Amino acid sequence: MAGKPRVLNPSDPVLWCREAAARIEAGDPKGAIYCYQESLKIRPDVPDVWYNLGLLLETIGQQTAALGCYTKSSEMFPGDYRFFAERARLLAESGKYLDAVVAAGDALAVNPHAPQIHANRAGYLIRAGDAAGAVAAADAALAIDPANAAAFANKANALVVLGRTDDAKTVLRSGKEAVPTDERIAKMLANLLVRTGQWDEALAVTEEVLHITPEDDEVWSIKGAALCVSGKKRRGGCRIRDGDEDQPERKILQTQPRRDQKIIKYFFSQPFQKKVVQVFGRYA
């Protein structure tokens, strides 16, 4: 669908919304954005249109504009938790964690039974400096959805911050059982096991993950560190592939002198938090 969007009656906001839907289906997000903007010029008091516009603006990297749309929609209709939830997520992604906590709380005031919002709020609380609150938020998510991967991940991270490493490993083991298809949980567990000297279990977990994602560089890095530190294999079991020379891990692995010490030094120089893939999921 090429060309500037047009409708038969440009003064009809519904026609612009219909054209926006057609543009989305045709893979033209910029055209759809134009249509929603035209609709809002005629009738600016429709929160769902602001919300849809925000979703589209995110797809083209305009996060600040999208945040403005979610804020507008939540102000217009505070009875829809989606508006607050998306606002919280974008606030967190921009580093405004305290504001994100507040927005997530507003979403939960409307819908207290949304597990992903509880799980996301746990992540926001960690970054806002309230690890204990994060544990409680993650528990609230798991009480509703016992297989919520983000809740397991955020609870484990919070426990690490609180110095309760053994409890964090227990949570991750439970998460691995509850969500066996989510490799993030297993990677977090393997990472933490290496850092606490439980090499055999760490290696077993990395092998399980590699069966699912055999090309995962992070898992190979964790496995290599475990093997090197444990002294089980001089080369650390890590692979070097053509085209990987620019990756930090590969540069270290290609350094021949004192290879094991360099692998270990690199791995342990990375904070646990940064080694974990944190995802602030959608509300659904």
N, C-alpha and C positions, 0 to 999 in steps of 0.2 A: 504494500500500500504506500504509494509514493505521493509526494506533493503536500502542500499545506492543507491541513484538515479543513473541511467545509461541511456545513449542514444546510438543509433546505430553509430553515427559519433560524437565523443567528440569534434571535432574541429569546429562544426557547432553551433553558438550561438543561432540560431533560434530553434534548437531542444532542447536546454537547457531551453529556455523560454516556449516551449510547455510542457516540462516535469514539469516545475514549475507550470504551470496552472493546470496540472493533479494532482500534489501534493496538491495544494490548495483545489481543489475540493474534494480530498480524506481526507482532514483534517490533512494534514501533513505540517505545516508551516516551520518546520526546514528543511525538505527535499526540500521545495520550495526555501528557502533561499539559500541552497547549490547550487541549479540549477541556480538561478540568479547570484550568485557569480561566478560560472563557466562560464556563458555567458559573464559576464563583464571582465573576464580575457582575453577572446578572442577579444571582441569588447567593450572597455570601454567608448565609446563615444555615448551611447544611453541613453538620459535623462529619458525616460519612464521606463527603466529597473532599473535605480537608484531609481526612485520614487517608483516603486512597491516593491523594496527591502526595502526601508524605511518603507513602510506600514506594511510589514511583520515583520520587526525587532521590531516595536512598539508592535505587538501582543505578543511578548515573553519578553517584558519589557526592550528592549535595546534602550532606548530613545536617548542616546547620539549618538550611531551608526546611528539611524534613522535620527537624525538631520543632521549628516554628509552627508547622502544620499540626503536629500532634498536640502541641500546647493549645493551639486555637480550638481544635476539636474537643479537647478535654474541658476547656473553659465553657464551650457552648453546651456540652451535654456531659456533665460529670457522672451520669448514671451508666456510662459504658466503660468498663474496666480496660478494654483494649487500648484506649487512647492514653491512659496513664501508664500502662505497661510498656508501650512502645516509647513513650517519652522517657521513662526510667531507663530503658535499655540504651537509648542514644545519649542520655546524660552520662551514663556510666562509661560508654565508649569514648566520650570526650573528656573523661577524667573527673567529672563532677559527681563523685560517689555519694557524698552526703545528700545532694539533691536527688540522686537516683534512689536512695533509700526512702526518702519522703514520697517520691512519685510512686514507687512500688507499694508503699504503705497505702497510698490513696487507691491504687488498683485493688488491693486486697480488702479494703474497706467495702468496696462494691462487690467483689467476688472472692470471698475467703477460701474458696475451694479450688483455686487454680494452682496446681502443683508447680508449674514452671515459673510462675511469678514468685512463689516462696523460694524456689531454688535459685532464681536469679538474685533475689534480695539477699540471700546468703552470700553470694559473690560480691555484691555491692558492699555489704557490711564488713567483709574481710578487708576490703580496700579502704573503707572508711575508718578502720582501726577498732572495730568491735567484733573480735573473733568469737567471743562467747555468744553474742547475738546471732552470729552467722551459724553456729552449731544449732541453735534453737530454730532458726529459719529453715535450715536444711532438714531437720527432724520433722518440721511441719509439712514440708514437701513430701517426704518419704511416708508420712502417715496417710497421705492421700494417694500417692503413687509410689509403691515400694520398688519400682524399677526405674526411677528417675535418675539418669546418669549424672546430670548436672548437680543434683542434690548430693549424691555420693562424693563427687569430686570436690565440691565446695566445702562439705563437712570435713573431709580429710584435710584439705588445705587449712581450714580453721583450726583443727586439732594440732596440726604441725606448728602453727603460729603460737598456740597455747602451750607448746612443749609436750604435748601428749602424743608422741610419735607412735607408740605401740597401739594406742587407740585408733590412730589414723590408719595404720596398716590393717587393723581389724575391719574398719569401715570399708577400705578398698577391697579387701578379700570378699566381703559380703557383696559389694557392688559388682565385682567381677563375676560372682555367681548369679546375681540378679540380672545383669545386663552383659551376657557373654559376648555379644556382638559389638560392643563399644570398646574399641581398642584403647581409647583414652584412659579408661579406668585401669586397665592392665599395665599400660605404660607408666602411669603414676605409681602403681604398686611396685613395679620393677625398679623404678628410679629410687623410691624410698628404701627398698630392700638393699640396694647397692650401698646407699649412704649409711645404712645401719649395719652393714657387714654380713647380711644374710645372703651370701653369694649363691648357694645352691637353689634356693627358692627363686631368687632374682633371675637366674639363668633359665629355670623351668618356665617362668612367666614369659620371658622374652621369646622363648621357643614357641610358646602358644600364640603369641602375637604375630610372630613371623610366618606362621602358617596362614594367618588371615591377610596380613599385609607384608609380603616378603621383600618389598622394596622400600620399607620405612627406614630412612636413614637414622632417625632418632632411636629406634629400637636397636639397630646395629651399634649405635654409639653406647647405649646402656649395656648391651651385651659385652661389647669390647671392654668397657670399664670393669665390669664384673669379673671377666676372665683375667684381665691384667692384674687387678688388685688381689684376686684370690691366688694368683700364681699358677693357675691351671694350664695356661697356654701362653707362650711368650709373645705371640703376635696378636693376642686378644681376640682372635676370631673375627676381626673386622675386615670388610671388603673394600677395595678401591676400584671404582669403575671409571672407564674413560669418560671424560667430560665433567668429572666431579672435582677437578683441581681447585676450583674457586670456592668450594664450600669449606668453612673453617675446620670441620671435623676431618675432612679429607686432607687438608694441608698438614694437619698434625699427624695423621696416620701415615702420610708419605714421608715424614721426617725420619730418616733411618736411625740416627744416633739416639739412644735412650728412648726408644719408641714407647715402651710401656709407661715410663714416667710421664711422658708428654700426654698420653691418652688420659691417664689418671688426673694429671694437673688440669687439663682442659675440662674434664667432666665435673670435677669437684669445684671448679671455679664458677660454675653456673648455679645460681640460686635455685632452690627447689621450685619456687613459685614460677620462675621463668621457663622451667623445663616442662611445665604442665600447660596443655592447651586449654585455655579458659574460653568457654563459649557462653555468652549471654543469650539464651535461646528465646525464640518467639514465645508469646504467651500461650499458644495452643498446645 
